């Protein structure tokens, strides 16, 4: 296990998810339910599944696209989606 990669990935994902729409959706689901454990389990499994898909996609994309080039493509796409969400009604 590469603990440096683990720690930096954990920190990056944790910070990125704080205040994210996913966290607000989990908060709303938990507030509207008497089964907090069910909501917690669903959130953990859903985020784990999304993470697994991201890791698998990243592994295969890394075989075809230089990771440095992927940063240059994904960064503007991320900003573009953010602007699109911000400016849409």
PENOR-V592217 format. One record per residue. N is the residue number from 1. OMEGA is omega as a letter, one per 30 degrees, with the letter a starting at -180 (* if undefined). D_CENTER is the distance of its C-alpha to the mean C-alpha in Angstrom with 1 decimal. Layout:
n=N omega=OMEGA d_center=D_CENTER
n=N omega=OMEGA d_center=D_CENTER
This chain:
n=1 omega=l d_center=21.6
n=2 omega=a d_center=20.8
n=3 omega=l d_center=20.1
n=4 omega=l d_center=19.6
n=5 omega=l d_center=16.6
n=6 omega=a d_center=15.3
n=7 omega=a d_center=15.9
n=8 omega=l d_center=14.5
n=9 omega=l d_center=11.2
n=10 omega=a d_center=11.0
n=11 omega=a d_center=12.1
n=12 omega=a d_center=9.8
n=13 omega=a d_center=6.6
n=14 omega=a d_center=8.9
n=15 omega=a d_center=10.3
n=16 omega=a d_center=7.4
n=17 omega=a d_center=6.6
n=18 omega=l d_center=10.4
n=19 omega=l d_center=12.0
n=20 omega=a d_center=9.0
n=21 omega=l d_center=10.4
n=22 omega=l d_center=8.7
n=23 omega=l d_center=10.7
n=24 omega=l d_center=13.7
n=25 omega=l d_center=13.7
n=26 omega=l d_center=13.9
n=27 omega=l d_center=16.6
n=28 omega=l d_center=18.4
n=29 omega=a d_center=18.4
n=30 omega=l d_center=19.7
n=31 omega=a d_center=22.2
n=32 omega=a d_center=23.6
n=33 omega=l d_center=24.0
n=34 omega=a d_center=26.5
n=35 omega=a d_center=24.5
n=36 omega=a d_center=22.0
n=37 omega=l d_center=21.5
n=38 omega=l d_center=20.8
n=39 omega=l d_center=18.0
n=40 omega=a d_center=16.6
n=41 omega=l d_center=16.9
n=42 omega=l d_center=15.4
n=43 omega=a d_center=12.2
n=44 omega=a d_center=12.0
n=45 omega=l d_center=12.9
n=46 omega=l d_center=10.6
n=47 omega=l d_center=7.4
n=48 omega=l d_center=9.4
n=49 omega=l d_center=10.4
n=50 omega=l d_center=7.1
n=51 omega=l d_center=6.6
n=52 omega=l d_center=10.3
n=53 omega=l d_center=10.3
n=54 omega=l d_center=8.2
n=55 omega=l d_center=10.6
n=56 omega=l d_center=13.6
n=57 omega=l d_center=13.1
n=58 omega=l d_center=12.8
n=59 omega=a d_center=15.9
n=60 omega=l d_center=17.9
n=61 omega=l d_center=17.1
n=62 omega=l d_center=18.1
n=63 omega=a d_center=21.4
n=64 omega=a d_center=22.2
n=65 omega=l d_center=20.7
n=66 omega=a d_center=21.2
n=67 omega=l d_center=18.0
n=68 omega=l d_center=19.6
n=69 omega=l d_center=20.2
n=70 omega=l d_center=16.6
n=71 omega=a d_center=15.7
n=72 omega=l d_center=18.4
n=73 omega=a d_center=17.2
n=74 omega=l d_center=13.5
n=75 omega=l d_center=14.3
n=76 omega=l d_center=16.8
n=77 omega=l d_center=14.8
n=78 omega=l d_center=11.9
n=79 omega=l d_center=14.9
n=80 omega=l d_center=16.7
n=81 omega=l d_center=14.2
n=82 omega=l d_center=14.2
n=83 omega=l d_center=18.0
n=84 omega=l d_center=18.3
n=85 omega=a d_center=16.6
n=86 omega=a d_center=18.6
n=87 omega=l d_center=21.8
n=88 omega=a d_center=21.8
n=89 omega=* d_center=23.9
